[in-house]
Amino acid sequence: MEAPVVGIVGAGQLARMLQPPAVALGVPLRALAEYADSAAGQVVPDTEVGDPADLETLLAWSKPCSVVTFDHEQVPSAHLAALEAAGVTCRPGSAALLHAQDKAVMRRRLSELGLPCPRYVVVRAAEDVTRFAAEVGFPVVLKAPRGGYDGKGVWFAASADAVAKLLARLPAGVSLLCEEAVPFRRELSALVARSPSGQLAAYPVVETVQRDGVCVEVTAPAPDLDPELAATAAELAAEVATELGVTGILAVELFETSDGRLLVNELAMRPHNTGHWSIDGAVTSQFENHLRAVLDLPLGEPFARAPWTVTVNILGGPVPSLYDGFPHVFARDPGLRVHLYGKSVRPGRKVGHVSAYGDDLAALLARARHAAVWFAGDADAEQETGTPPGEGPAEGALGAPSSEPREPQS
């Protein structure tokens, strides 16, 4: 059977999780991996090792592809424009993807559209930050416009002295996005799939729990979320996808504020960690709908199969072989769904996730948390995933994301 070849720039776990629905659809994948033995390279036969930052490599790799999509956003914008100029179909296109690549561009565009965002300013000097802080108050959040992920490139500054010390460590005149620190109740995520023909499929809005800037737990749907607010979140995500011309999955990460508002935190234009629950918990997973969207096929139903689905990420711990966790986990709880990413174990690294679905949310969370910490090698510990579902950070509470580098894994 002949079918169009879908190229994926990047070969991490997101590209890896695109392979099962691609097999079911009879669609061949072709991946561009930054390194040998990548997560996707282990399961996608047509994987080439090369640097997507090298334009000649990117152009040569893309020639057999009918359409190109992305495992991550870390591709130079000029290279994407060059691909399109050479006749390569990119989905999402370079004009849309720029808003996920550059946080300052994203903030400006969403503000122009009248969509709710934290107050912000682009700064280049300490005086710019203190002037902004005089309006919104300390602390403020400073973000690298490009290249940040999983807490990297994000800093909290509680005073003018902290700002000065931070900027002293960065190149002179570097441009940063400076935002007000939002007193949020919890973090939510709204996912939509959009095809080039304009069809939209909206997934249930989920609650996410972050630790050190890394998503560790997702509950679908978000517990105790007012139906009107859930509808507003889904409509907001659909508006962003339409206005920016997104093709594929769009994840809109949101703050639910203590006074019942929604503010857009960040965007991702690819399958996203907050949508992993859909592999087992939705009629059509985010990965299948991403493939359907980039191929302009009719989208599948995004509805949940059960009242609740939870996903807990497996973070690397002291046990080097995750496979050793299967006997206990499967014998104890054969109803769990486990997904390992084929990655070497490092402390704090996302190496897999566990999902469970059913009627009893508290039981589902306990089961998934136990399995995740067992795989990590801490059989007795409870995973520190924050407060119970529906009870986000205390009013006014702010975490402090780590500035240590992490791989893009969301």
N, C-alpha and C positions, 0 to 999 in steps of 0.2 A: 504494500500500500504506500503510495506516495503521499507525503504530507510536508508542509512547510517546516523548515528548520528554525527553531527558536534559539538565538544566541544569548548567552548570559554573561555579562561582564562581571567577573567575580565568581569565586567557587567555594564560598563558605557554606554554612549550614542552610541558608535560605535557598541557594541554588540546589543543594542536596535534596531539600524537601520539595522542590519542584519536580524531581524525577518520578516519584510514584504516580502523580496525576498525568504526567507526560506519557508514561508507559501505558496507562489506561486509555488515554486519548489517541495513542499511536503517533505521538508527535516527537520527533527526535530533538534532543537538546545538544547544543554545542557550547562549552564553557571556556572562558579565558581565566586561567588560574594564575595567581601571583606567585605560587610556589608549588613544588611537587608534593604529592600525597595530600592534597587539599581535601576538605570534607566532601565536596561535590565530585572531585576527580576520582574518588574511590567508587562512585556509582554511575557517573556519566562517562561512557566510553570515549566520546569525542570531546576530550578536554585537552587544551593546549596550554602550556606554561608560557607566560609572557607578561610584560608590564603594560597595563592599560594606559599608563602615563606616556608611553612611547607611541606616537601617532602612527608610524609605519607598521608597528606590530598590530595595533588596533585595526587599521585598515585591511591588512592582509588576513587577519583572523576573521574579519566580518564577511569576507567575500562569499562563503557558502551559505550565509544566514539569510533567511527570508525576512526576519525581524529581529531586532536586538533589544534586550531589556537588561535589568541591572539587579545585582545582588547587593550593591552598595552604591553610595553616591560619590565616592572618591575618584571621579574621573574628570580631568580638566574640561571645563566648559567649552573651550576652543576646539578640543578634540571631538566633542560630540557634534558641534556645528560642522566640523570638517567631514565627519561621517555622513551627516545628512546631506551636505553639499555633494558628496560622492554618490548619492542615491541610496544610501542605507536607511531603512525605516527604523527609527528608534522610538520605543514606547516604554516610558514616557519620552516625549521629545525634549530637546535641549532647553527650549524656552520654559517648559513646565518644570523640568528637573532643577533648574537654577534656583527655584524657591525652596528646594530641600537641601541644596548645596550651600547656600549663602543665607544665613539667618537675618542679616540686615536687609537683604532684598526681600525676603519673606515678610518681615515686619512691615516694611514700607507698603508692599502690595496689599497685604491683608488690611492695613489701616486705610488705604485708599478705597477698599471695598466696603469699609464700615464694619468690619468684623471685629469682635471683641478680643483685644490683646492687652497684655500688661503695658503700662506706660514705659517708654524706652527712648533712648537717644544713642547715636553713634558718637563715640568719644575717641580722642587721640592723646589726651593729656590728663593729668590728675585734676587740673582745674575744671575740665569739662565734667568730670565725675562729681566733684564736690558741688558744682553749680546745680547739677541734676538732683543730687541728694538733698539740696536745700529745698527743693520742691516736693520730693516724694518721701524724704527721710531715709536714714540708714536703718538696716543694711540694704545694699544694692547687690544685684547679680551682674557679674561681668562675664561675657561669653565671646570666645573667638568666633567670628562670623562663619569661618570655614574650618572643616576638619575635626570638629568636636563630636564626640559620641560617647555613650556610656559614662558620663561624668568627666571625660577628658575635655579640657578647654573651657571649663565652667568654674568660676570662683565666686565665693561670697565675701563681700567686704563690709565690715561692720563700722568702719571709721575712715576718716581721711588718711590716717597713718597707714592703715591696712592697704588702702588704694595705692599710696605712694610706694610701699614695699613691693606690692605686686607688679606695678608698672616698671619698677627698677629691674625686675628680673626678665622683662620682655624687651624685644627690640624697640629702639626709640621710634616714636611716631606710629607704632602699630595701631591699627583701627580695631576697636572692640565695640560690641553691642552692650550697652548698659541698660538694665531693666530694673523696675521696682521689684522688691521681694514680696511676692504675693502671699498673703495669709490664707492658705487654702485648706479646705476640709479634707480633700482627697484628690487623687489624680484619676482621670478617666481617659479612655481612648475610644474614638469613633472611627471605624473602618468602613470604607466604601470601595467597591470595584466599579470602574467606569470603562466602557468600550469606546472606540473611535466614533462609532455611530451615535454615541450619547446615552446608551443604556446604562442605568445605575442599579447597583444592588447594595443595600446597606445592612451591615451586620449589627447585632445587638451591641449597645454601648457597654463597655466593660470597665471594671475597676482594676487599677494596677497598683502594685506596691513596689516602691523603689528602695534600694539600699545602696549607699555609696554611689548613687547615680546609675545603678544597674537595676533593670526590672527583674524582680525575683518571683512575683506571683501575680496571677491574673484570675479574676472571677467574672464569669459571664452568665447572665447579665449583671451589671453593677447592682449590688444589693441596695434596697431602699432608695433607689433613684426615682424621683418624682417623674411620672410618665411624661408630663409636659417638658421637663428638662431633658429627658431622654430623646424626645422627638426633636427638641431644639438642637441637641448635639448632632443627631443624624442629619438634620437639615443643613446645619453649618458645614459638616463634612461634604455633603453633596454640593453645596454652593462653592466651596473651595475647589473641589474636583472639576466642576463645570467652568468656573471663571478662569482657572489656571490651565485648563485644557489637559488635565491628567488622563493618561491611559494606563490601566492596570489598577493595582491596589494603592489606595491612599490611606495612610493612618494619620489622624489628627489627634495629637496628645493634648489633653485639656486639663485645666485646673477647675475644680468645683470649689468656689470660694465659700467662706464662712457665711456670707450673706446671700447665698443661693444663685450666684451668677456663674457663667462659664467664660473662661479665658483661654485662648489658644496658646499653648506652650510651644510645641514644635510640630513639624510635618515630616513624614517619610513617604516616598513614592515607590514603594516596593512592598512585598510581604513583610510583616512586622511581628516582633516578639509578642505584642499584645493580641495578635490574631492566631497564635499557634493553637489555641484551644479549639479552633474551627476544624482542625484535622480530624479529630474524633467527635467533636460536639456539634458540628453544623452539617446540614444537608450537603452543602458544597463548601469545601475548604477554601481559605483565602488563596492557597497555592493553585488550585484548579481554576478558580475564578480569575486569578492573575493571568494564567495561560489563555483562558478563554478570551479575556479582554484584549490582550496584546495581539491575538489572532483575529479579533473582531468576530468572535463567535457569540451566540446568545449566552447570556450569563446564567449561572445556576442559582438555585434558591439559597439565600444566606441564613436561613432560619435555624434556630437551635433544635437539636434532637431531644433534649431533656430540659427540665426546669433549670438545672444548674450544671455548669461545667467549670472546673478549676484546673489551672495549669501552674505547676511550681517548677521553676528552673533548677536543674542540677548544676551546682557550681563546684569547680574542682577543689578537692581536698587532699588528704594524705594518701588515699588509695589510688595507685596508678592504673589499676585495671578495673574499669567500670563493669566489665562483663561479670566479674566475681559477685556483683550485687544481685544478679538475676535469681539465683536459687532461693534466697530469702524473700525477695520482693514478690516474686511470682507465686511462691508457695503460700505466703501470708495473705496475698491479695490478688487473686487471678483476674479481678475486674479492672485493674489498673492498665493504662496504656503508657508505655515507655518509649521514648524516642531518644536515641543516642546519636551524636553528630560525627563520630569517627575522628575526634580530635584528641590530641595528647592532653593529658591532665596537667593543669597548672592551678595554683591556688586562686580562687575567685573567678576563674574562666568559665564561661557558659559552655558546658560540654553535653548537655541534653536537657530534656524536660519530661515531666510526668503529668499526665492528665487523668481526670476521673470525672464521670458525669452521673447524675441521678437526681433524687428528690431531697436528700438531706445534706444541706450545704456544710454544716459543721463537720459531719462525718467525712465528706469528700475532702475537705481541707486537711483534716487530721491524717487521712490515708495518704494523700499526695505529699504532704510535708514529711511524713515518716519515710516514705520511699526515697524522696530526694536527699534527705540527710544520710540515709543508709548508703546510697550510692556514693556519696561524698566521703564516707568512712566515719561518720559520727552517729552511731546507731542510737545513742541515748539522748542526743541533743534535740531540742526543738528549733527549727529554722527560725531565725529572727526576721520575720516578714512583716513586722509592724503590728498595728492594732487590728482587731477583728474586722471582717468585711463589713462595709457600711460605716465604719468609724475610722476615718482617715486621720492624718496627723492632727494633734491638738490645735485649736485655733491659734493662729499666729506662729505655729511651729515651723521651723525650716531645717531641712537636712543640709549637710555640707558635702556635696559630691566630691569624690576624690579627683585629684588632678593627675593621677598616675595613668600612663597610657594603657588603653585596652583595645582589643580588636573590635571593629564594627560588627556587632552581633545582634542588634535589636531586630 
